Amino acid sequence: MQETEKRKLILDASLIRFSQYGLRKTSMQDIAENAGISRASIYSYFKNKDEIFRCVSIDVHEEAFRKASNLLEDTTQGDLRSRLATALYARHGRFLSLVLDSPQGAELEDEYSRLCGDVVSAYSKKFNDLLVLSIDAADGAGQLDLAGLGLSAERLATVLNLSAAGCKRGCTNMSEYSQRIADLVNLLISATRR
């Protein structure tokens, strides 16, 4: 097995264990058993569970960013509203689904905040930059009237991105979150249309 395959195997096994039992109740031995490798082998890739958790978080963010990026860039996938809504959902929904689906969701959120704040910030900025490009393109194509409202693409992107993150609060299922995102995009894009 190649190095990258083994590392991915460890991270996939860790995500399963963390989702089922939380970070505190998951041991390196548990991860090793799920991955079908020795505990000593894990230590040749990661120094501890916190590092594994961070790497799992990075993988989740990277996957969500890639999916959101593809949705925004593919103009054959509907109008601006639907692309924005599906991209925001893809970007923000994955972690929420992990929290909602896990009996250890509250602990996962706490550990995520404790260990991964810089990861969240970096991917939020990266996604915000992507939103700016999409909004600028829509404004240039006459689909939005940002200047008429005294908005910049960056300000609208920031409001969309932060609001989508805030829409997670109190959600009990992913359908509710999806509807909140659709409502948010409809409201903001309706206000900025020509």
N, C-alpha and C positions, 0 to 999 in steps of 0.2 A: 504494500500500500504506500502511495506517495505521501510526502510530508503534508501537502495541502489537503489531501483527502482525509488524512488522519486528524488534522486540525479541525476540519469541517465536521467530521464525525463526532469529535469531542464537543464542539459548540452545539450541534444539533441535539446530542444527548443531554447536554446541560440545559438547553431551553426546555426540553420536556420535563426534566427533574425540577427545575426552578418553577415552572408553571404548576406542577403537581404539588410540590412540597415547600416552595419558597426557598430563599437563599439560605436562611439559618438552618433549616432542617435537612438540607442537602449536603452530603459529604462528598469529598473527592472520590471516595470508594463507590458511592452511589453513581456518580457520573461515569466512573470507569466501568462499572457493571453495565450501565445502559449503553455505553459505547462499545462494549465487548473488548476492552483492552485493559492492561494493567494500570493500577494507580500510579506506579512509578513512571509509566509512559506519559501520563498527563503532565507530570512535572517537567518533562523535557520540552513542553510547549507553553505551559503557564505556571506562574509562581504560586498562585492561590485562587480561591473561588472568586474573590473580588475582581481579579484580572479577567477571569473567564466571564463573569457577569458583564463587565464592560465590553468585552469582545462580542458577546451575544447582542448587547445593545447596539453596538456599531453595525453588526450584520443586519439587525432588524431595521435600523435607520437607513442603511445603504439600500436594502431591498425596497423599502418604502419610497425612497428618493428616486430610484431607477424607475419604478412603476409610475410614480407621479410625473416624472419627466417625460416618459413615453406618452402618457395621456395628454399632457399639455402640448407636446410637439406634433402630435398626429391630428392635423386639422380635418381629417376625414371622419373623425369620431364625434361629429356633432358641432353645435354652435359653441360660442365662447362660454356661455353659462354652464353647459353640460361638461365641457372640458375642465373648467375651473372646479366645479363641484366634485367631479370624479377624481381629479388630481388632489384636491384638498383632503378628500376622504382617504385616498390611498396613502397620502403622506402622514396623516394623523391617526387614521383608524387602526392601523396594525397593533400599536402598543395598547390602545384602548381595548381591542378584542382580547389581547393576552390577559389584561387585567380583569375584564368581565368574565372570561372563561375560566379563570383560575380561582380555586378556593383560597389561594394565598394572594389575591389581587392587591389588597391593601399593603402587604409587606413588599410586594414587587414594586409598587409605586414609591414607597419609602426608600427602598434600596436604590431604585432608579434615580431618585432625586439626590441621594447621598453620593452615589458613585459616578453618575453619568451626566452631571450638569453641563460640563464642557462639550460633551458629545451632542446633547440636545441643542445647545447654542450654535455649534458649528453647522449642524444639518438644517437648523432653522434658517440661518443666514444663507446657506447654499440654496435652499428651496425658495426663500424670499427673492433672491437674485433671479432665479428662474421665473418666478411669477412676474417680476418687473419686466423681463423680456417679453413675456406673453401679453401682458397688459399694454406695453408700449406698441407692440405689433398691432393689437386690436385698435388702439387709439389711432395709429397711423393709417389703418385701413378704414377709418371712419365708423367703427363699431361702438366707440365710446367718445365721450366729450369731457375729457379730464380738465382741459383748460377752462372750459365753461363753468366748471364747478370749483376751480381753484385747487385742483388736486394734481399731484404728480403720480406717475406709475408706481414709484417707490412707496408713497404714502398709502395708496390703495392696496398694494401688495402686502404691506405691513399690517394694515387693518384686517385684511382677509386671513392672513396667516395666523395672527394672534387671536382673532375671533374664532377661527376653526379650532384652535387649541382650547379656547374657553368653552366652546360648545360641548366639550367632553364632560364638563361638570354635571354631576347628577344623572348622567345617562345610565339606563339600566340594560340597554341592549343596542346592538349595532344599527338596527333599523331606525331607532329614535335618533341616533347620531347622524345617520345619513340624511334624514329629514331636516334636521337642524342645519346641516351644511347646505342643503338645497335651498332652504329658506334664506340663509345668510347670503348666498350668492345671488339669488333672485332679488333680494332687497338692494344690495349694493350695486349690482350691475344695472338694475332698472333705473337707479338714481343717476347713473353715469352714461346712459345711452343718449345718442343724438336724436 
